[in-house]
Amino acid sequence: LQLYNIKTNEILYFEKKTKKGKTSKFKSKIKAPEFFLDVLSMIHYFRFFDFTKIKVLTSPMILKNKKYIIKVSEVSSGNFKFKEKWREAFFLKIESYKDGKKKKKGNVELVFSKDSKRVLYSIKGHLKIGHLAGQLIEYERN
């Protein structure tokens, strides 16, 4: 659980996990940068930028009470197959940096529709906990 205290500008992190029958608890508190994103906000926020004008976007990110710098860039644009049809899409690459060094794990590739809705079609990456892969199966907008 990660919470943000707006009054003190601190991020509180609580973790409880059980591994091989043993339970461990961890909590910490860090001072937050003036502007930062969490993982889900990052995906939502960056999808609306025009990468033809901006080549690379950077932002601080807080994850498990650790500060990272993420760099987002458009790899390419083209077609992506969704529901048996080829659709216009753009492909983003997200790279993670900690203490100025690129992380081997924590890099993600995203595919969004190129229309005004910017629907997330696909996500894949190599994270510390393993591989991440997902593809949109159904989309309906009210």
Buried (B, 14 or more C-beta within 10 A) or exposed (E): EEEEEEEEEBBBBEEEEEEEEEEEEEEEEEEBBEEBBEEEEBBEEBBEBEBEEEEEBEBBBBBEBEBBBBBBBBEEBEEBEBEEEEBEBBBBBBBBBEEEEEBEEBBBBBBBBBEEEBBBBBBBBBEEEEEEEEEBEEEEEE
